[in-house]
Amino acid sequence: MKCLFCNCEETQVIDTRLSEDKLTVKRRRRCLQCDKRFNTLERIELQMPTIVKSNGTREEYNENKIHQSFTKALHKRPVSSILIDNAIDSVRQKILGFGEREVESRLIGDIVMKELAKLDKVAYIRFASIYRSFQDITDFTDIIKQVK
């Protein structure tokens, strides 16, 4: 690891700590030339698949879009942010579990719907009404029958 202060490539690890989530390693280092100390963080770099939209266009995976979907669907619903974060993590893990370079957005929408159904039935119906482009009241009654 290169020293930030003198650019020397010889540094010594003084201390290593694992984060609570066990996904990040923090190392305390000391430069062997200038004796300055600094920290480094090591994280797992995940290669998320490309998302193929219904119109055929492709875009990078954007977890903020999934978070916005959950936030809109769960607006003013009694669901904790911890449960929402866990659901978003579950969506990410399922997408990674496919092991594919490309994933259709429709499949991600289905995963989000399943996670919302676990969290809150009203949020599930809100999301489904937009995601499935409900046209009339019968679409709502059909999805409500499925939720019961």
C-alpha positions in Angstrom: 0.0 0.0 0.0 1.4 3.4 -1.0 1.8 6.0 1.7 -0.4 9.0 1.2 2.2 11.4 2.5 5.5 10.4 0.9 4.4 7.9 -1.8 6.6 5.2 -0.3 5.4 1.8 -1.2 6.5 0.1 2.0 4.0 0.3 4.8 3.4 -1.8 7.8 -0.1 -3.0 9.1 -0.4 -2.1 12.7 -3.9 -3.2 13.4 -6.7 -4.9 11.5 -10.4 -4.8 12.4 -13.5 -6.4 10.9 -16.6 -4.3 10.7 -19.9 -5.3 12.4 -21.4 -6.5 9.1 -18.2 -8.5 8.4 -18.0 -7.0 4.9 -15.3 -4.4 5.5 -11.8 -4.7 6.9 -10.2 -1.6 8.4 -6.4 -1.6 8.6 -4.3 0.9 10.5 -1.0 1.4 8.7 2.4 3.0 9.3 4.8 4.2 6.6 8.2 2.7 7.0 9.9 5.8 5.5 8.1 8.9 7.0 6.5 7.1 10.0 3.1 8.7 9.3 0.0 6.7 10.0 -3.2 6.2 8.0 -6.2 3.9 7.7 -7.3 1.8 4.7 -10.7 0.1 4.1 -11.1 -3.1 2.1 -14.6 -4.0 0.8 -16.0 -6.7 -1.4 -16.6 -5.3 -4.8 -19.8 -6.7 -6.2 -20.4 -6.8 -9.9 -24.1 -6.3 -10.3 -25.7 -7.4 -13.6 -26.9 -5.0 -16.3 -30.6 -4.4 -16.2 -32.5 -5.0 -19.4 -35.6 -2.7 -19.6 -38.9 -3.8 -21.2 -38.1 -1.6 -24.2 -34.8 -3.4 -24.7 -32.5 -0.6 -23.4 -29.8 -1.5 -20.9 -28.7 0.3 -17.8 -26.5 -0.2 -14.8 -28.1 -1.6 -11.6 -29.1 1.3 -9.4 -30.1 0.4 -5.9 -31.4 3.9 -5.3 -34.3 3.1 -7.7 -35.2 0.0 -5.7 -35.0 2.1 -2.5 -37.3 4.8 -4.0 -39.8 2.1 -5.0 -39.9 0.8 -1.5 -40.1 4.3 0.0 -43.0 5.3 -2.3 -45.0 2.1 -1.8 -44.4 2.2 2.0 -45.2 6.0 2.4 -47.0 6.5 5.7 -47.0 2.8 6.4 -45.9 1.4 9.8 -42.7 -0.4 8.5 -39.3 0.3 10.1 -36.4 1.4 8.1 -34.4 -1.6 9.3 -37.0 -4.0 7.7 -36.9 -1.9 4.5 -33.1 -2.1 4.4 -33.3 -5.9 5.0 -35.8 -6.2 2.1 -33.5 -4.2 -0.2 -30.6 -6.4 0.8 -32.7 -9.5 0.0 -33.5 -8.1 -3.5 -29.8 -7.5 -4.1 -28.9 -11.0 -2.9 -31.5 -12.6 -5.1 -30.3 -10.7 -8.2 -26.7 -11.7 -7.5 -27.9 -15.3 -6.9 -29.0 -15.5 -10.6 -25.3 -15.3 -11.5 -26.2 -13.7 -14.8 -24.6 -10.7 -16.6 -28.0 -9.3 -17.5 -31.3 -9.4 -15.7 -34.7 -8.2 -17.0 -36.3 -5.4 -15.1 -39.5 -7.3 -15.0 -37.8 -10.0 -12.9 -36.6 -7.3 -10.4 -40.1 -5.9 -10.2 -41.4 -9.3 -9.3 -38.8 -9.7 -6.6 -39.7 -6.3 -5.2 -43.4 -7.2 -5.2 -42.7 -10.4 -3.2 -40.6 -8.5 -0.6 -43.3 -5.8 -0.3 -46.0 -8.5 0.2 -44.0 -9.8 3.2 -43.7 -6.3 4.7 -47.1 -4.7 4.1 -50.2 -5.6 2.0 -51.2 -2.0 1.3 -47.7 -1.2 0.0 -47.8 -4.4 -2.1 -51.0 -3.3 -3.7 -49.7 0.3 -4.3 -46.6 -1.0 -6.0 -48.6 -3.6 -8.0 -51.0 -0.9 -9.3 -48.1 1.0 -10.9 -45.9 -1.9 -11.8 -48.6 -3.8 -13.5 -50.3 -0.7 -15.0 -53.8 -1.2 -13.5 -56.4 0.1 -15.9 -59.6 -0.3 -13.9 -61.1 -1.4 -10.6 -61.2 -5.1 -11.6 -57.4 -5.1 -11.6 -57.4 -3.9 -8.0 -60.0 -6.5 -6.9 -58.0 -9.3 -8.6 -54.8 -8.3 -6.7 -56.7 -7.9 -3.4 -58.1 -11.4 -3.8 -54.5 -12.7 -4.2 -53.4 -10.9 -1.0 -56.1 -12.4 1.2 
